């Protein structure tokens, strides 16, 4: 009998379904939803061979993908009335460390919620170690007349 992946032990099934339905890449990478409120969204991903570099560390692109996914959800939860969606228009990542085993978690919080943009800060951790910090700007999308 095989054990469940680490990320699945913390997953919220409904949030994971919503996340993967809205962003199929989350399913491809194994990203799961942990918790979501307008003030804080947490997602997780197991560090596996499929998301690693030749050196065995989680790939920077996978780190950016988990951060962008968490940021998109927190931005969507903060959309103003009349908005139809959100889209990342800028993202800045500081890589501070690496992870080669276990699970990484991304926690996104809104820094600014406006009528045209939402700015999000996301911390990515492996255990308690901060491995990346991302600041992104999400455009607020509206129906075109």
MDAnalysis code that builds the backbone (N, CA, C; Angstrom):
import MDAnalysis as mda
import numpy as np

u = mda.Universe.empty(435, n_residues=145, atom_resindex=np.repeat(np.arange(145), 3), trajectory=True)
u.add_TopologyAttr("name", ["N", "CA", "C"] * 145)
u.add_TopologyAttr("resid", np.arange(1, 146))
u.add_TopologyAttr("resname", ["UNK", "UNK", "UNK", "UNK", "UNK", "UNK", "UNK", "UNK", "UNK", "UNK", "UNK", "UNK", "UNK", "UNK", "UNK", "UNK", "UNK", "UNK", "UNK", "UNK", "UNK", "UNK", "UNK", "UNK", "UNK", "UNK", "UNK", "UNK", "UNK", "UNK", "UNK", "UNK", "UNK", "UNK", "UNK", "UNK", "UNK", "UNK", "UNK", "UNK", "UNK", "UNK", "UNK", "UNK", "UNK", "UNK", "UNK", "UNK", "UNK", "UNK", "UNK", "UNK", "UNK", "UNK", "UNK", "UNK", "UNK", "UNK", "UNK", "UNK", "UNK", "UNK", "UNK", "UNK", "UNK", "UNK", "UNK", "UNK", "UNK", "UNK", "UNK", "UNK", "UNK", "UNK", "UNK", "UNK", "UNK", "UNK", "UNK", "UNK", "UNK", "UNK", "UNK", "UNK", "UNK", "UNK", "UNK", "UNK", "UNK", "UNK", "UNK", "UNK", "UNK", "UNK", "UNK", "UNK", "UNK", "UNK", "UNK", "UNK", "UNK", "UNK", "UNK", "UNK", "UNK", "UNK", "UNK", "UNK", "UNK", "UNK", "UNK", "UNK", "UNK", "UNK", "UNK", "UNK", "UNK", "UNK", "UNK", "UNK", "UNK", "UNK", "UNK", "UNK", "UNK", "UNK", "UNK", "UNK", "UNK", "UNK", "UNK", "UNK", "UNK", "UNK", "UNK", "UNK", "UNK", "UNK", "UNK", "UNK", "UNK", "UNK", "UNK", "UNK", "UNK"])
u.atoms.positions = np.array([
    [0.847, -1.183, 0.000],
    [0.000, 0.000, 0.000],
    [0.887, 1.239, 0.000],
    [0.699, 2.138, -0.973],
    [1.528, 3.340, -1.051],
    [0.886, 4.480, -0.261],
    [1.771, 5.319, 0.276],
    [1.291, 6.475, 1.027],
    [0.837, 7.567, 0.074],
    [-0.106, 8.388, 0.547],
    [-0.550, 9.532, -0.244],
    [0.587, 10.549, -0.322],
    [0.690, 11.277, -1.440],
    [1.687, 12.342, -1.522],
    [1.489, 13.335, -0.365],
    [2.583, 13.949, 0.065],
    [2.515, 14.891, 1.177],
    [1.476, 15.975, 0.952],
    [1.444, 16.553, -0.254],
    [0.515, 17.653, -0.507],
    [-0.941, 17.211, -0.357],
    [-1.231, 15.968, -0.687],
    [-2.612, 15.486, -0.567],
    [-3.044, 15.335, 0.884],
    [-2.103, 15.215, 1.797],
    [-2.466, 15.102, 3.208],
    [-2.977, 16.420, 3.768],
    [-2.684, 17.536, 3.090],
    [-3.146, 18.852, 3.552],
    [-4.207, 19.444, 2.631],
    [-4.564, 18.745, 1.571],
    [-5.430, 19.290, 0.526],
    [-6.889, 19.416, 0.946],
    [-7.516, 20.461, 0.435],
    [-8.965, 20.647, 0.505],
    [-9.482, 20.220, -0.870],
    [-10.263, 19.149, -0.923],
    [-10.673, 18.557, -2.200],
    [-11.464, 19.526, -3.071],
    [-12.408, 20.276, -2.504],
    [-13.206, 21.206, -3.305],
    [-12.340, 22.334, -3.863],
    [-11.438, 22.867, -3.035],
    [-10.539, 23.931, -3.490],
    [-9.600, 23.407, -4.567],
    [-9.110, 22.198, -4.391],
    [-8.229, 21.598, -5.395],
    [-8.963, 21.423, -6.721],
    [-10.209, 20.950, -6.685],
    [-10.999, 20.799, -7.912],
    [-11.200, 22.144, -8.603],
    [-11.519, 23.189, -7.822],
    [-11.713, 24.521, -8.394],
    [-10.410, 25.023, -9.024],
    [-9.310, 24.861, -8.311],
    [-7.999, 25.313, -8.772],
    [-7.620, 24.633, -10.080],
    [-7.771, 23.326, -10.123],
    [-7.392, 22.571, -11.322],
    [-8.365, 22.778, -12.470],
    [-9.640, 23.065, -12.167],
    [-10.600, 23.385, -13.224],
    [-10.307, 24.727, -13.864],
    [-9.930, 25.696, -13.058],
    [-9.637, 27.038, -13.563],
    [-8.262, 27.111, -14.222],
    [-7.310, 26.333, -13.707],
    [-5.929, 26.361, -14.205],
    [-5.426, 24.925, -14.345],
    [-5.667, 24.284, -15.492],
    [-5.278, 22.885, -15.663],
    [-3.799, 22.598, -15.381],
    [-2.923, 23.583, -15.531],
    [-1.511, 23.379, -15.219],
    [-1.332, 22.944, -13.766],
    [-2.217, 23.396, -12.884],
    [-2.130, 22.987, -11.479],
    [-2.247, 21.472, -11.344],
    [-3.104, 20.848, -12.136],
    [-3.219, 19.395, -12.126],
    [-1.963, 18.736, -12.663],
    [-1.422, 19.284, -13.738],
    [-0.204, 18.747, -14.331],
    [0.951, 18.764, -13.335],
    [1.061, 19.862, -12.575],
    [2.159, 20.003, -11.611],
    [1.862, 19.362, -10.254],
    [0.621, 18.930, -10.046],
    [0.256, 18.326, -8.766],
    [-0.023, 19.339, -7.672],
    [-0.362, 20.570, -8.044],
    [-0.673, 21.606, -7.063],
    [-2.049, 21.337, -6.479],
    [-2.149, 21.431, -5.155],
    [-3.417, 21.237, -4.464],
    [-3.752, 22.490, -3.662],
    [-5.049, 22.735, -3.491],
    [-5.506, 23.826, -2.651],
    [-5.521, 23.393, -1.200],
    [-5.062, 24.272, -0.316],
    [-5.056, 23.988, 1.119],
    [-6.137, 24.806, 1.817],
    [-6.142, 26.116, 1.586],
    [-7.149, 26.988, 2.190],
    [-7.246, 28.263, 1.375],
    [-8.419, 28.913, 1.442],
    [-8.606, 30.139, 0.671],
    [-9.614, 31.059, 1.339],
    [-9.181, 32.285, 1.599],
    [-10.042, 33.377, 2.015],
    [-9.585, 34.587, 1.222],
    [-10.371, 35.664, 1.190],
    [-9.920, 36.861, 0.470],
    [-8.617, 37.444, 1.022],
    [-8.261, 37.127, 2.262],
    [-7.039, 37.661, 2.868],
    [-5.830, 36.740, 2.762],
    [-6.061, 35.445, 2.405],
    [-4.944, 34.501, 2.417],
    [-5.322, 33.241, 1.647],
    [-4.483, 32.879, 0.689],
    [-4.673, 31.638, -0.063],
    [-3.407, 30.806, 0.096],
    [-3.596, 29.518, 0.396],
    [-2.461, 28.605, 0.518],
    [-2.663, 27.423, -0.412],
    [-1.615, 27.112, -1.177],
    [-1.592, 25.937, -2.041],
    [-0.291, 25.190, -1.781],
    [-0.234, 23.922, -2.193],
    [0.948, 23.097, -1.935],
    [1.254, 22.219, -3.138],
    [2.513, 21.765, -3.196],
    [2.955, 20.894, -4.284],
    [4.086, 20.015, -3.772],
    [4.031, 18.746, -4.103],
    [5.129, 17.850, -3.750],
    [6.325, 18.124, -4.649],
    [7.509, 18.036, -4.073],
    [8.744, 18.143, -4.841],
    [9.040, 16.739, -5.358],
    [8.884, 16.572, -6.654],
    [9.109, 15.272, -7.290],
    [10.129, 15.436, -8.413],
    [10.568, 14.324, -8.937],
    [11.499, 14.336, -10.065],
    [10.929, 15.130, -11.250],
    [9.610, 15.040, -11.460],
    [8.973, 15.684, -12.606],
    [8.985, 17.211, -12.551],
    [9.193, 17.800, -11.381],
    [9.219, 19.270, -11.248],
    [10.593, 19.760, -10.800],
    [11.624, 18.938, -11.060],
    [12.968, 19.249, -10.583],
    [13.939, 19.531, -11.722],
    [15.070, 20.104, -11.349],
    [16.173, 20.332, -12.279],
    [17.079, 19.107, -12.284],
    [18.083, 19.123, -13.155],
    [19.029, 18.001, -13.192],
    [19.798, 17.895, -11.877],
    [19.875, 18.995, -11.116],
    [20.538, 18.977, -9.817],
    [19.656, 18.487, -8.688],
    [18.398, 18.158, -8.988],
    [17.509, 17.604, -7.987],
    [16.718, 18.616, -7.184],
    [16.860, 19.905, -7.496],
    [16.087, 20.933, -6.802],
    [14.819, 21.247, -7.576],
    [13.789, 21.706, -6.863],
    [12.560, 22.106, -7.538],
    [12.894, 23.200, -8.552],
    [12.365, 23.074, -9.743],
    [12.630, 24.002, -10.851],
    [12.048, 25.379, -10.546],
    [12.783, 26.427, -10.895],
    [12.303, 27.788, -10.679],
    [10.980, 28.062, -11.367],
    [10.766, 27.468, -12.523],
    [9.495, 27.638, -13.218],
    [8.337, 27.032, -12.441],
    [8.572, 25.916, -11.763],
    [7.538, 25.303, -10.930],
    [7.249, 26.176, -9.719],
    [8.293, 26.790, -9.152],
    [8.113, 27.711, -8.028],
    [7.272, 28.906, -8.471],
    [7.585, 29.450, -9.646],
    [6.823, 30.585, -10.156],
    [5.384, 30.185, -10.480],
    [5.187, 28.968, -10.972],
    [3.831, 28.505, -11.304],
    [2.965, 28.359, -10.061],
    [3.519, 27.824, -8.973],
    [2.721, 27.675, -7.760],
    [2.405, 29.056, -7.182],
    [3.367, 29.981, -7.265],
    [3.124, 31.342, -6.770],
    [2.065, 32.046, -7.606],
    [2.143, 31.917, -8.920],
    [1.173, 32.563, -9.797],
    [-0.225, 31.993, -9.577],
    [-0.301, 30.703, -9.320],
    [-1.599, 30.065, -9.077],
    [-2.228, 30.565, -7.786],
    [-1.449, 30.616, -6.718],
    [-1.967, 31.134, -5.447],
    [-2.353, 32.596, -5.583],
    [-1.525, 33.375, -6.269],
    [-1.818, 34.795, -6.477],
    [-3.079, 35.020, -7.288],
    [-3.298, 34.197, -8.294],
    [-4.500, 34.324, -9.116],
    [-5.754, 34.071, -8.297],
    [-5.701, 33.073, -7.410],
    [-6.882, 32.757, -6.597],
    [-7.177, 33.890, -5.629],
    [-6.148, 34.405, -4.935],
    [-6.415, 35.487, -3.981],
    [-6.882, 36.739, -4.725],
    [-6.359, 36.998, -5.914],
    [-6.828, 38.148, -6.697],
    [-8.286, 37.949, -7.106],
    [-8.619, 36.751, -7.577],
    [-10.000, 36.471, -7.990],
    [-10.970, 36.627, -6.823],
    [-10.527, 36.288, -5.630],
    [-11.389, 36.413, -4.451],
    [-11.571, 37.869, -4.012],
    [-10.799, 38.767, -4.611],
    [-10.864, 40.186, -4.255],
    [-11.309, 41.067, -5.417],
    [-11.879, 40.463, -6.464],
    [-12.305, 41.258, -7.613],
    [-13.415, 42.236, -7.231],
    [-13.335, 43.459, -7.751],
    [-14.410, 44.422, -7.481],
    [-15.674, 44.068, -8.269],
    [-16.788, 44.660, -7.861],
    [-18.065, 44.442, -8.547],
    [-17.920, 44.771, -10.029],
    [-18.503, 43.944, -10.867],
    [-18.486, 44.167, -12.306],
    [-17.285, 43.564, -13.016],
    [-16.291, 43.107, -12.286],
    [-15.116, 42.502, -12.912],
    [-15.456, 41.090, -13.377],
    [-14.796, 40.664, -14.454],
    [-15.058, 39.338, -15.010],
    [-13.922, 38.357, -14.773],
    [-12.779, 38.840, -14.312],
    [-11.647, 37.955, -14.090],
    [-10.390, 38.731, -13.794],
    [-9.296, 38.020, -13.816],
    [-7.993, 38.600, -13.501],
    [-6.926, 37.936, -14.368],
    [-5.837, 38.650, -14.594],
    [-4.731, 38.104, -15.377],
    [-3.428, 38.718, -14.881],
    [-2.416, 37.876, -14.717],
    [-1.110, 38.370, -14.284],
    [-0.511, 39.250, -15.369],
    [-0.104, 40.469, -14.993],
    [0.552, 41.355, -15.956],
    [1.997, 41.644, -15.574],
    [2.388, 41.292, -14.338],
    [3.771, 41.486, -13.911],
    [4.042, 40.541, -12.754],
    [5.255, 39.981, -12.726],
    [5.630, 39.092, -11.636],
    [7.125, 39.203, -11.401],
    [7.517, 39.345, -10.144],
    [8.920, 39.457, -9.755],
    [9.195, 38.407, -8.698],
    [10.189, 37.565, -8.941],
    [10.516, 36.482, -8.021],
    [11.933, 36.655, -7.490],
    [12.079, 36.560, -6.169],
    [13.387, 36.460, -5.536],
    [13.530, 35.024, -5.051],
    [14.507, 34.305, -5.609],
    [14.781, 32.940, -5.166],
    [15.787, 33.019, -4.018],
    [15.434, 32.428, -2.892],
    [16.243, 32.538, -1.685],
    [16.820, 31.203, -1.226],
    [16.374, 30.133, -1.820],
    [16.844, 28.805, -1.440],
    [16.230, 27.774, -2.358],
    [16.470, 26.530, -2.049],
    [15.936, 25.462, -2.880],
    [15.291, 24.383, -2.029],
    [14.632, 23.470, -2.700],
    [14.026, 22.327, -2.030],
    [14.239, 21.114, -2.920],
    [14.628, 20.002, -2.310],
    [14.860, 18.786, -3.095],
    [13.959, 17.626, -2.673],
    [13.272, 17.772, -1.558],
    [12.376, 16.715, -1.086],
    [11.166, 17.348, -0.411],
    [10.182, 16.513, -0.140],
    [9.030, 16.968, 0.627],
    [8.038, 17.749, -0.200],
    [7.581, 18.838, 0.373],
    [6.502, 19.630, -0.211],
    [6.860, 21.104, -0.090],
    [6.422, 21.890, -1.068],
    [6.523, 23.333, -0.930],
    [5.110, 23.894, -0.798],
    [5.010, 25.000, -0.062],
    [3.725, 25.671, 0.139],
    [3.858, 27.111, -0.301],
    [2.815, 27.615, -0.943],
    [2.758, 29.013, -1.347],
    [1.594, 29.669, -0.617],
    [1.877, 30.794, 0.052],
    [0.845, 31.562, 0.739],
    [0.806, 32.952, 0.105],
    [-0.343, 33.293, -0.472],
    [-0.530, 34.571, -1.160],
    [-1.451, 35.471, -0.357],
    [-1.065, 36.752, -0.260],
    [-1.881, 37.755, 0.421],
    [-1.952, 39.001, -0.447],
    [-3.091, 39.677, -0.451],
    [-3.197, 40.906, -1.244],
    [-2.496, 42.065, -0.542],
    [-1.722, 42.829, -1.311],
    [-1.092, 44.044, -0.799],
    [-1.898, 45.280, -1.164],
    [-2.541, 45.220, -2.333],
    [-3.353, 46.350, -2.836],
    [-4.498, 45.772, -3.645],
    [-5.696, 46.210, -3.357],
    [-6.871, 45.803, -4.123],
    [-7.498, 47.064, -4.680],
    [-7.352, 47.247, -5.986],
    [-7.890, 48.434, -6.631],
    [-8.912, 48.081, -7.689],
    [-9.381, 49.101, -8.391],
    [-10.403, 48.883, -9.419],
    [-9.811, 48.395, -10.737],
    [-8.498, 48.597, -10.949],
    [-7.875, 48.166, -12.201],
    [-6.763, 47.147, -11.999],
    [-6.148, 47.130, -10.824],
    [-5.099, 46.155, -10.528],
    [-5.201, 45.653, -9.093],
    [-4.668, 44.461, -8.894],
    [-4.545, 43.863, -7.565],
    [-3.096, 43.408, -7.447],
    [-2.417, 43.852, -6.391],
    [-1.027, 43.476, -6.162],
    [-0.999, 42.426, -5.058],
    [-0.273, 41.343, -5.315],
    [-0.242, 40.185, -4.422],
    [1.206, 39.872, -4.046],
    [1.397, 39.481, -2.793],
    [2.698, 38.991, -2.343],
    [2.543, 37.528, -1.959],
    [3.473, 36.695, -2.431],
    [3.411, 35.266, -2.157],
    [4.743, 34.787, -1.615],
    [4.683, 34.048, -0.506],
    [5.866, 33.408, 0.049],
    [5.789, 31.922, -0.251],
    [6.912, 31.355, -0.703],
    [6.992, 29.925, -0.969],
    [7.982, 29.343, 0.035],
    [7.526, 28.332, 0.765],
    [8.342, 27.723, 1.818],
    [8.474, 26.221, 1.622],
    [9.618, 25.723, 2.023],
    [9.876, 24.293, 2.136],
    [10.098, 24.046, 3.622],
    [9.204, 23.295, 4.228],
    [9.149, 23.210, 5.686],
    [8.964, 24.647, 6.188],
    [9.822, 25.130, 7.048],
    [9.692, 26.514, 7.516],
    [10.659, 27.461, 6.819],
    [11.462, 26.951, 5.880],
    [12.451, 27.782, 5.183],
    [11.809, 28.537, 4.017],
    [12.035, 29.832, 3.990],
    [11.573, 30.657, 2.878],
    [12.489, 30.398, 1.692],
    [11.920, 29.895, 0.581],
    [12.748, 29.615, -0.596],
    [12.512, 30.607, -1.728],
    [11.401, 31.349, -1.683],
    [11.153, 32.364, -2.703],
    [10.102, 33.349, -2.201],
    [10.204, 34.560, -2.709],
    [9.204, 35.590, -2.429],
    [8.837, 36.214, -3.772],
    [7.541, 36.295, -4.025],
    [7.041, 36.771, -5.317],
    [6.082, 37.931, -5.084],
    [6.257, 38.984, -5.875],
    [5.292, 40.079, -5.913],
    [4.754, 40.126, -7.334],
    [3.438, 40.134, -7.449],
    [2.844, 40.153, -8.786],
    [1.695, 41.149, -8.848],
    [1.474, 41.637, -10.045],
    [0.346, 42.523, -10.302],
    [-0.632, 41.795, -11.201],
    [-1.874, 41.782, -10.776],
    [-2.952, 41.161, -11.536],
    [-3.844, 42.268, -12.102],
    [-4.114, 42.219, -13.389],
    [-5.054, 43.147, -14.003],
    [-6.463, 42.712, -13.672],
    [-7.327, 43.664, -13.400],
    [-8.753, 43.397, -13.204],
    [-9.396, 43.450, -14.583],
    [-10.000, 42.349, -15.005],
    [-10.617, 42.261, -16.328],
    [-12.098, 42.624, -16.235],
    [-12.562, 43.303, -17.261],
    [-13.984, 43.688, -17.339],
    [-14.515, 43.390, -18.725],
    [-15.830, 43.220, -18.814],
    [-16.486, 42.993, -20.112],
    [-16.273, 44.214, -21.001],
    [-15.865, 43.974, -22.230],
    [-15.702, 45.086, -23.183],
    [-17.053, 45.463, -23.754],
    [-17.232, 46.751, -23.902],
    [-18.521, 47.256, -24.436],
    [-18.627, 47.051, -25.928],
])
